[in-house]
Amino acid sequence: MAFKAGLAAEDQVARHYGDLGEAICARRWRGRAGEIDLIARDGDKVIFIEVKQSHTHDDAAAHLGPRQMQRIWDAASEFLAGEPKGQMTEVRLDVALVDGTGRVKVIRDAWMC
């Protein structure tokens, strides 16, 4: 049940970014460091998106801790190794929170490492 809810939340977030003109280029991208839920592009900028779903936005945000944030950053760095500008690529790391009613709240530039 939680797995299906997570997939539905990712689909909802992907539509949200698409509506903003930021094309999803990868879903559940997996590298050695871990998985990134969604990766979008806005021109040359790469947007790494961690999706969290729970009954409320606050509950969803509480599911993201420092260790997971570091793992996502490490995976993002691994992804960037394959980009033309490598680590010099312009990036944004967002957290997309989805509540029990399906409302999406995006925290842009949620953290910097």
N, CA, C and O atoms as a GROMACS GRO file, in nm:
protein
  452
    1MET      N    1   0.082  -0.120   0.000
    1MET     CA    2   0.000   0.000   0.000
    1MET      C    3   0.086   0.126   0.000
    1MET      O    4   0.062   0.217  -0.079
    2ALA      N    5   0.187   0.131   0.088
    2ALA     CA    6   0.275   0.248   0.095
    2ALA      C    7   0.351   0.265  -0.036
    2ALA      O    8   0.374   0.378  -0.081
    3PHE      N    9   0.392   0.153  -0.097
    3PHE     CA   10   0.466   0.160  -0.223
    3PHE      C   11   0.379   0.224  -0.331
    3PHE      O   12   0.425   0.312  -0.404
    4LYS      N   13   0.252   0.181  -0.341
    4LYS     CA   14   0.161   0.238  -0.441
    4LYS      C   15   0.133   0.386  -0.413
    4LYS      O   16   0.123   0.466  -0.506
    5ALA      N   17   0.120   0.421  -0.285
    5ALA     CA   18   0.098   0.561  -0.250
    5ALA      C   19   0.219   0.645  -0.290
    5ALA      O   20   0.204   0.757  -0.337
    6GLY      N   21   0.338   0.589  -0.271
    6GLY     CA   22   0.460   0.659  -0.311
    6GLY      C   23   0.468   0.680  -0.462
    6GLY      O   24   0.506   0.788  -0.508
    7LEU      N   25   0.431   0.577  -0.538
    7LEU     CA   26   0.430   0.590  -0.684
    7LEU      C   27   0.328   0.694  -0.729
    7LEU      O   28   0.354   0.774  -0.819
    8ALA      N   29   0.211   0.692  -0.666
    8ALA     CA   30   0.107   0.791  -0.701
    8ALA      C   31   0.155   0.932  -0.668
    8ALA      O   32   0.130   1.026  -0.745
    9ALA      N   33   0.224   0.949  -0.555
    9ALA     CA   34   0.278   1.079  -0.517
    9ALA      C   35   0.382   1.125  -0.619
    9ALA      O   36   0.383   1.241  -0.658
   10GLU      N   37   0.469   1.034  -0.662
   10GLU     CA   38   0.570   1.069  -0.762
   10GLU      C   39   0.504   1.111  -0.893
   10GLU      O   40   0.548   1.208  -0.956
   11ASP      N   41   0.399   1.040  -0.935
   11ASP     CA   42   0.327   1.078  -1.057
   11ASP      C   43   0.267   1.217  -1.044
   11ASP      O   44   0.273   1.297  -1.138
   12GLN      N   45   0.210   1.246  -0.929
   12GLN     CA   46   0.150   1.377  -0.906
   12GLN      C   47   0.256   1.488  -0.911
   12GLN      O   48   0.234   1.594  -0.970
   13VAL      N   49   0.369   1.463  -0.848
   13VAL     CA   50   0.478   1.561  -0.848
   13VAL      C   51   0.532   1.580  -0.990
   13VAL      O   52   0.562   1.692  -1.030
   14ALA      N   53   0.546   1.471  -1.064
   14ALA     CA   54   0.595   1.480  -1.202
   14ALA      C   55   0.501   1.568  -1.285
   14ALA      O   56   0.547   1.650  -1.364
   15ARG      N   57   0.371   1.551  -1.267
   15ARG     CA   58   0.274   1.637  -1.339
   15ARG      C   59   0.290   1.783  -1.297
   15ARG      O   60   0.282   1.873  -1.381
   16HIS      N   61   0.312   1.806  -1.168
   16HIS     CA   62   0.330   1.942  -1.117
   16HIS      C   63   0.450   2.010  -1.186
   16HIS      O   64   0.440   2.123  -1.233
   17TYR      N   65   0.562   1.940  -1.192
   17TYR     CA   66   0.680   1.997  -1.257
   17TYR      C   67   0.657   2.015  -1.407
   17TYR      O   68   0.700   2.115  -1.465
   18GLY      N   69   0.589   1.920  -1.469
   18GLY     CA   70   0.558   1.933  -1.611
   18GLY      C   71   0.473   2.056  -1.639
   18GLY      O   72   0.494   2.126  -1.738
   19ASP      N   73   0.377   2.082  -1.550
   19ASP     CA   74   0.293   2.202  -1.564
   19ASP      C   75   0.375   2.330  -1.556
   19ASP      O   76   0.336   2.433  -1.611
   20LEU      N   77   0.489   2.323  -1.486
   20LEU     CA   78   0.577   2.439  -1.474
   20LEU      C   79   0.676   2.449  -1.591
   20LEU      O   80   0.754   2.544  -1.598
   21GLY      N   81   0.671   2.351  -1.682
   21GLY     CA   82   0.762   2.350  -1.796
   21GLY      C   83   0.897   2.288  -1.765
   21GLY      O   84   0.991   2.305  -1.842
   22GLU      N   85   0.907   2.217  -1.654
   22GLU     CA   86   1.031   2.150  -1.615
   22GLU      C   87   1.014   2.001  -1.643
   22GLU      O   88   0.948   1.930  -1.568
   23ALA      N   89   1.074   1.956  -1.751
   23ALA     CA   90   1.053   1.820  -1.800
   23ALA      C   91   1.122   1.716  -1.713
   23ALA      O   92   1.241   1.729  -1.682
   24ILE      N   93   1.049   1.613  -1.676
   24ILE     CA   94   1.107   1.500  -1.602
   24ILE      C   95   1.189   1.418  -1.701
   24ILE      O   96   1.138   1.374  -1.804
   25CYS      N   97   1.316   1.398  -1.669
   25CYS     CA   98   1.403   1.320  -1.759
   25CYS      C   99   1.440   1.184  -1.700
   25CYS      O  100   1.492   1.098  -1.771
   26ALA      N  101   1.413   1.164  -1.570
   26ALA     CA  102   1.441   1.034  -1.509
   26ALA      C  103   1.351   1.015  -1.388
   26ALA      O  104   1.323   1.108  -1.313
   27ARG      N  105   1.308   0.891  -1.371
   27ARG     CA  106   1.230   0.852  -1.253
   27ARG      C  107   1.303   0.739  -1.184
   27ARG      O  108   1.349   0.644  -1.248
   28ARG      N  109   1.314   0.752  -1.054
   28ARG     CA  110   1.380   0.649  -0.973
   28ARG      C  111   1.518   0.614  -1.027
   28ARG      O  112   1.553   0.497  -1.043
   29TRP      N  113   1.595   0.720  -1.056
   29TRP     CA  114   1.731   0.701  -1.106
   29TRP      C  115   1.817   0.641  -0.994
   29TRP      O  116   1.817   0.690  -0.881
   30ARG      N  117   1.887   0.536  -1.027
   30ARG     CA  118   1.967   0.467  -0.926
   30ARG      C  119   2.114   0.466  -0.966
   30ARG      O  120   2.151   0.427  -1.077
   31GLY      N  121   2.196   0.511  -0.872
   31GLY     CA  122   2.341   0.502  -0.886
   31GLY      C  123   2.396   0.422  -0.770
   31GLY      O  124   2.320   0.365  -0.692
   32ARG      N  125   2.526   0.417  -0.759
   32ARG     CA  126   2.589   0.342  -0.649
   32ARG      C  127   2.553   0.402  -0.512
   32ARG      O  128   2.538   0.329  -0.414
   33ALA      N  129   2.539   0.533  -0.507
   33ALA     CA  130   2.512   0.601  -0.380
   33ALA      C  131   2.367   0.588  -0.334
   33ALA      O  132   2.337   0.602  -0.215
   34GLY      N  133   2.277   0.561  -0.428
   34GLY     CA  134   2.136   0.551  -0.391
   34GLY      C  135   2.045   0.594  -0.504
   34GLY      O  136   2.087   0.606  -0.619
   35GLU      N  137   1.920   0.616  -0.469
   35GLU     CA  138   1.816   0.647  -0.566
   35GLU      C  139   1.769   0.792  -0.552
   35GLU      O  140   1.761   0.846  -0.442
   36ILE      N  141   1.737   0.851  -0.666
   36ILE     CA  142   1.675   0.984  -0.669
   36ILE      C  143   1.537   0.964  -0.730
   36ILE      O  144   1.524   0.908  -0.838
   37ASP      N  145   1.434   1.012  -0.661
   37ASP     CA  146   1.297   0.988  -0.704
   37ASP      C  147   1.270   1.041  -0.844
   37ASP      O  148   1.227   0.967  -0.932
   38LEU      N  149   1.296   1.170  -0.864
   38LEU     CA  150   1.270   1.234  -0.993
   38LEU      C  151   1.386   1.328  -1.027
   38LEU      O  152   1.444   1.391  -0.940
   39ILE      N  153   1.416   1.335  -1.156
   39ILE     CA  154   1.515   1.432  -1.204
   39ILE      C  155   1.448   1.507  -1.319
   39ILE      O  156   1.395   1.447  -1.413
   40ALA      N  157   1.452   1.639  -1.310
   40ALA     CA  158   1.390   1.723  -1.412
   40ALA      C  159   1.497   1.815  -1.472
   40ALA      O  160   1.607   1.828  -1.420
   41ARG      N  161   1.461   1.875  -1.583
   41ARG     CA  162   1.548   1.973  -1.648
   41ARG      C  163   1.469   2.101  -1.672
   41ARG      O  164   1.351   2.100  -1.708
   42ASP      N  165   1.538   2.211  -1.650
   42ASP     CA  166   1.486   2.343  -1.682
   42ASP      C  167   1.598   2.411  -1.760
   42ASP      O  168   1.686   2.474  -1.701
   43GLY      N  169   1.594   2.398  -1.892
   43GLY     CA  170   1.706   2.443  -1.974
   43GLY      C  171   1.826   2.356  -1.942
   43GLY      O  172   1.818   2.233  -1.948
   44ASP      N  173   1.939   2.420  -1.908
   44ASP     CA  174   2.061   2.347  -1.874
   44ASP      C  175   2.065   2.305  -1.727
   44ASP      O  176   2.153   2.229  -1.686
   45LYS      N  177   1.971   2.355  -1.647
   45LYS     CA  178   1.968   2.324  -1.504
   45LYS      C  179   1.910   2.185  -1.481
   45LYS      O  180   1.812   2.147  -1.545
   46VAL      N  181   1.971   2.110  -1.390
   46VAL     CA  182   1.921   1.979  -1.349
   46VAL      C  183   1.858   1.995  -1.211
   46VAL      O  184   1.917   2.054  -1.121
   47ILE      N  185   1.736   1.942  -1.198
   47ILE     CA  186   1.662   1.953  -1.072
   47ILE      C  187   1.645   1.812  -1.014
   47ILE      O  188   1.583   1.726  -1.077
   48PHE      N  189   1.700   1.790  -0.898
   48PHE     CA  190   1.686   1.662  -0.828
   48PHE      C  191   1.571   1.677  -0.729
   48PHE      O  192   1.567   1.773  -0.651
   49ILE      N  193   1.478   1.583  -0.733
   49ILE     CA  194   1.355   1.597  -0.654
   49ILE      C  195   1.335   1.474  -0.566
   49ILE      O  196   1.325   1.362  -0.616
   50GLU      N  197   1.330   1.496  -0.437
   50GLU     CA  198   1.296   1.391  -0.341
   50GLU      C  199   1.148   1.408  -0.307
   50GLU      O  200   1.106   1.516  -0.265
   51VAL      N  201   1.071   1.302  -0.325
   51VAL     CA  202   0.927   1.306  -0.300
   51VAL      C  203   0.899   1.238  -0.166
   51VAL      O  204   0.946   1.127  -0.141
   52LYS      N  205   0.824   1.306  -0.081
   52LYS     CA  206   0.783   1.251   0.048
   52LYS      C  207   0.631   1.264   0.058
   52LYS      O  208   0.575   1.370   0.032
   53GLN      N  209   0.567   1.156   0.098
   53GLN     CA  210   0.421   1.152   0.108
   53GLN      C  211   0.380   1.106   0.246
   53GLN      O  212   0.435   1.010   0.300
   54SER      N  213   0.282   1.177   0.304
   54SER     CA  214   0.226   1.139   0.434
   54SER      C  215   0.092   1.210   0.451
   54SER      O  216   0.044   1.276   0.359
   55HIS      N  217   0.032   1.196   0.568
   55HIS     CA  218  -0.100   1.256   0.593
   55HIS      C  219  -0.096   1.407   0.582
   55HIS      O  220  -0.191   1.468   0.532
   56THR      N  221   0.012   1.469   0.629
   56THR     CA  222   0.026   1.614   0.621
   56THR      C  223   0.162   1.646   0.560
   56THR      O  224   0.252   1.562   0.556
   57HIS      N  225   0.176   1.769   0.514
   57HIS     CA  226   0.306   1.812   0.460
   57HIS      C  227   0.413   1.806   0.569
   57HIS      O  228   0.526   1.766   0.542
   58ASP      N  229   0.378   1.845   0.692
   58ASP     CA  230   0.476   1.842   0.801
   58ASP      C  231   0.521   1.699   0.830
   58ASP      O  232   0.639   1.674   0.852
   59ASP      N  233   0.425   1.605   0.831
   59ASP     CA  234   0.462   1.465   0.853
   59ASP      C  235   0.552   1.415   0.742
   59ASP      O  236   0.649   1.343   0.767
   60ALA      N  237   0.521   1.453   0.619
   60ALA     CA  238   0.604   1.410   0.505
   60ALA      C  239   0.746   1.465   0.519
   60ALA      O  240   0.842   1.393   0.496
   61ALA      N  241   0.758   1.592   0.556
   61ALA     CA  242   0.890   1.654   0.571
   61ALA      C  243   0.971   1.587   0.681
   61ALA      O  244   1.094   1.579   0.673
   62ALA      N  245   0.904   1.539   0.784
   62ALA     CA  246   0.973   1.475   0.896
   62ALA      C  247   1.041   1.344   0.856
   62ALA      O  248   1.126   1.294   0.929
   63HIS      N  249   1.003   1.288   0.741
   63HIS     CA  250   1.062   1.163   0.694
   63HIS      C  251   1.196   1.182   0.625
   63HIS      O  252   1.257   1.084   0.581
   64LEU      N  253   1.244   1.304   0.614
   64LEU     CA  254   1.371   1.331   0.547
   64LEU      C  255   1.474   1.375   0.650
   64LEU      O  256   1.466   1.485   0.704
   65GLY      N  257   1.570   1.288   0.675
   65GLY     CA  258   1.673   1.318   0.773
   65GLY      C  259   1.807   1.350   0.710
   65GLY      O  260   1.822   1.338   0.589
   66PRO      N  261   1.904   1.390   0.791
   66PRO     CA  262   2.037   1.427   0.741
   66PRO      C  263   2.107   1.316   0.663
   66PRO      O  264   2.170   1.342   0.561
   67ARG      N  265   2.097   1.193   0.709
   67ARG     CA  266   2.164   1.081   0.639
   67ARG      C  267   2.106   1.062   0.500
   67ARG      O  268   2.180   1.042   0.404
   68GLN      N  269   1.973   1.069   0.488
   68GLN     CA  270   1.910   1.054   0.357
   68GLN      C  271   1.945   1.173   0.267
   68GLN      O  272   1.967   1.155   0.147
   69MET      N  273   1.949   1.292   0.324
   69MET     CA  274   1.986   1.410   0.245
   69MET      C  275   2.127   1.394   0.188
   69MET      O  276   2.150   1.429   0.072
   70GLN      N  277   2.219   1.342   0.266
   70GLN     CA  278   2.356   1.322   0.218
   70GLN      C  279   2.359   1.216   0.108
   70GLN      O  280   2.431   1.230   0.010
   71ARG      N  281   2.280   1.109   0.125
   71ARG     CA  282   2.275   1.003   0.025
   71ARG      C  283   2.222   1.059  -0.108
   71ARG      O  284   2.274   1.026  -0.214
   72ILE      N  285   2.120   1.144  -0.101
   72ILE     CA  286   2.064   1.203  -0.223
   72ILE      C  287   2.168   1.294  -0.289
   72ILE      O  288   2.184   1.292  -0.411
   73TRP      N  289   2.238   1.373  -0.208
   73TRP     CA  290   2.343   1.460  -0.263
   73TRP      C  291   2.452   1.376  -0.330
   73TRP      O  292   2.499   1.412  -0.437
   74ASP      N  293   2.492   1.267  -0.267
   74ASP     CA  294   2.595   1.180  -0.325
   74ASP      C  295   2.548   1.120  -0.456
   74ASP      O  296   2.625   1.112  -0.552
   75ALA      N  297   2.422   1.076  -0.462
   75ALA     CA  298   2.367   1.021  -0.586
   75ALA      C  299   2.358   1.129  -0.694
   75ALA      O  300   2.386   1.102  -0.810
   76ALA      N  301   2.319   1.251  -0.654
   76ALA     CA  302   2.312   1.361  -0.750
   76ALA      C  303   2.450   1.391  -0.808
   76ALA      O  304   2.463   1.415  -0.928
   77SER      N  305   2.551   1.388  -0.724
   77SER     CA  306   2.688   1.412  -0.770
   77SER      C  307   2.729   1.304  -0.870
   77SER      O  308   2.796   1.332  -0.969
   78GLU      N  309   2.689   1.183  -0.842
   78GLU     CA  310   2.718   1.071  -0.934
   78GLU      C  311   2.648   1.093  -1.068
   78GLU      O  312   2.707   1.069  -1.174
   79PHE      N  313   2.523   1.138  -1.066
   79PHE     CA  314   2.449   1.166  -1.189
   79PHE      C  315   2.519   1.275  -1.269
   79PHE      O  316   2.532   1.265  -1.391
   80LEU      N  317   2.564   1.379  -1.199
   80LEU     CA  318   2.628   1.492  -1.267
   80LEU      C  319   2.757   1.453  -1.338
   80LEU      O  320   2.798   1.520  -1.432
   81ALA      N  321   2.819   1.347  -1.294
   81ALA     CA  322   2.943   1.302  -1.359
   81ALA      C  323   2.918   1.269  -1.506
   81ALA      O  324   3.011   1.274  -1.587
   82GLY      N  325   2.795   1.237  -1.542
   82GLY     CA  326   2.762   1.206  -1.681
   82GLY      C  327   2.711   1.325  -1.760
   82GLY      O  328   2.677   1.310  -1.878
   83GLU      N  329   2.704   1.441  -1.700
   83GLU     CA  330   2.657   1.562  -1.768
   83GLU      C  331   2.774   1.630  -1.840
   83GLU      O  332   2.888   1.618  -1.797
   84PRO      N  333   2.746   1.703  -1.950
   84PRO     CA  334   2.853   1.770  -2.024
   84PRO      C  335   2.939   1.863  -1.938
   84PRO      O  336   3.060   1.869  -1.956
   85LYS      N  337   2.876   1.936  -1.845
   85LYS     CA  338   2.951   2.027  -1.759
   85LYS      C  339   2.991   1.961  -1.627
   85LYS      O  340   3.051   2.026  -1.541
   86GLY      N  341   2.958   1.833  -1.611
   86GLY     CA  342   2.995   1.761  -1.490
   86GLY      C  343   2.947   1.830  -1.364
   86GLY      O  344   2.832   1.873  -1.356
   87GLN      N  345   3.035   1.840  -1.266
   87GLN     CA  346   3.000   1.900  -1.137
   87GLN      C  347   2.975   2.052  -1.148
   87GLN      O  348   2.928   2.113  -1.052
   88MET      N  349   3.007   2.110  -1.262
   88MET     CA  350   2.982   2.253  -1.282
   88MET      C  351   2.841   2.280  -1.334
   88MET      O  352   2.804   2.395  -1.357
   89THR      N  353   2.762   2.175  -1.353
   89THR     CA  354   2.624   2.189  -1.399
   89THR      C  355   2.543   2.265  -1.294
   89THR      O  356   2.558   2.243  -1.174
   90GLU      N  357   2.458   2.355  -1.340
   90GLU     CA  358   2.370   2.427  -1.249
   90GLU      C  359   2.265   2.328  -1.198
   90GLU      O  360   2.203   2.257  -1.276
   91VAL      N  361   2.246   2.323  -1.067
   91VAL     CA  362   2.154   2.226  -1.008
   91VAL      C  363   2.063   2.293  -0.906
   91VAL      O  364   2.089   2.402  -0.856
   92ARG      N  365   1.955   2.222  -0.878
   92ARG     CA  366   1.865   2.259  -0.770
   92ARG      C  367   1.820   2.129  -0.705
   92ARG      O  368   1.789   2.032  -0.775
   93LEU      N  369   1.815   2.126  -0.575
   93LEU     CA  370   1.767   2.008  -0.503
   93LEU      C  371   1.638   2.047  -0.432
   93LEU      O  372   1.638   2.130  -0.341
   94ASP      N  373   1.529   1.986  -0.475
   94ASP     CA  374   1.396   2.018  -0.420
   94ASP      C  375   1.344   1.900  -0.340
   94ASP      O  376   1.380   1.785  -0.362
   95VAL      N  377   1.257   1.931  -0.246
   95VAL     CA  378   1.178   1.830  -0.177
   95VAL      C  379   1.033   1.860  -0.212
   95VAL      O  380   0.985   1.972  -0.194
   96ALA      N  381   0.963   1.759  -0.261
   96ALA     CA  382   0.822   1.772  -0.293
   96ALA      C  383   0.742   1.693  -0.191
   96ALA      O  384   0.758   1.572  -0.179
   97LEU      N  385   0.657   1.762  -0.118
   97LEU     CA  386   0.576   1.701  -0.013
   97LEU      C  387   0.434   1.683  -0.064
   97LEU      O  388   0.375   1.775  -0.121
   98VAL      N  389   0.380   1.563  -0.044
   98VAL     CA  390   0.244   1.534  -0.088
   98VAL      C  391   0.164   1.490   0.035
   98VAL      O  392   0.202   1.396   0.104
   99ASP      N  393   0.053   1.561   0.060
   99ASP     CA  394  -0.027   1.525   0.178
   99ASP      C  395  -0.133   1.422   0.142
   99ASP      O  396  -0.143   1.378   0.027
  100GLY      N  397  -0.212   1.383   0.241
  100GLY     CA  398  -0.312   1.279   0.223
  100GLY      C  399  -0.422   1.312   0.125
  100GLY      O  400  -0.492   1.222   0.078
  101THR      N  401  -0.440   1.440   0.094
  101THR     CA  402  -0.541   1.480  -0.004
  101THR      C  403  -0.482   1.496  -0.144
  101THR      O  404  -0.553   1.526  -0.239
  102GLY      N  405  -0.350   1.474  -0.155
  102GLY     CA  406  -0.285   1.485  -0.285
  102GLY      C  407  -0.229   1.622  -0.317
  102GLY      O  408  -0.179   1.644  -0.427
  103ARG      N  409  -0.237   1.715  -0.222
  103ARG     CA  410  -0.180   1.848  -0.247
  103ARG      C  411  -0.028   1.839  -0.246
  103ARG      O  412   0.031   1.773  -0.161
  104VAL      N  413   0.033   1.908  -0.342
  104VAL     CA  414   0.179   1.909  -0.356
  104VAL      C  415   0.233   2.041  -0.306
  104VAL      O  416   0.184   2.148  -0.343
  105LYS      N  417   0.335   2.034  -0.222
  105LYS     CA  418   0.407   2.152  -0.175
  105LYS      C  419   0.555   2.128  -0.205
  105LYS      O  420   0.614   2.031  -0.158
  106VAL      N  421   0.612   2.217  -0.285
  106VAL     CA  422   0.752   2.202  -0.324
  106VAL      C  423   0.838   2.300  -0.245
  106VAL      O  424   0.809   2.419  -0.239
  107ILE      N  425   0.944   2.248  -0.187
  107ILE     CA  426   1.045   2.332  -0.122
  107ILE      C  427   1.163   2.335  -0.218
  107ILE      O  428   1.239   2.239  -0.229
  108ARG      N  429   1.177   2.447  -0.287
  108ARG     CA  430   1.285   2.463  -0.385
  108ARG      C  431   1.416   2.490  -0.311
  108ARG      O  432   1.419   2.554  -0.206
  109ASP      N  433   1.524   2.437  -0.369
  109ASP     CA  434   1.656   2.454  -0.306
  109ASP      C  435   1.648   2.416  -0.159
  109ASP      O  436   1.690   2.493  -0.073
  110ALA      N  437   1.595   2.298  -0.131
  110ALA     CA  438   1.566   2.255   0.007
  110ALA      C  439   1.692   2.246   0.092
  110ALA      O  440   1.686   2.268   0.212
  111TRP      N  441   1.806   2.215   0.031
  111TRP     CA  442   1.930   2.209   0.107
  111TRP      C  443   2.049   2.225   0.013
  111TRP      O  444   2.041   2.200  -0.107
  112MET      N  445   2.155   2.267   0.071
  112MET     CA  446   2.281   2.280  -0.002
  112MET      C  447   2.387   2.206   0.077
  112MET      O  448   2.397   2.222   0.198
  113CYS      N  449   2.465   2.125   0.008
  113CYS     CA  450   2.575   2.051   0.074
  113CYS      C  451   2.707   2.109   0.035
  113CYS      O  452   2.811   2.061   0.080
   0.00000   0.00000   0.00000
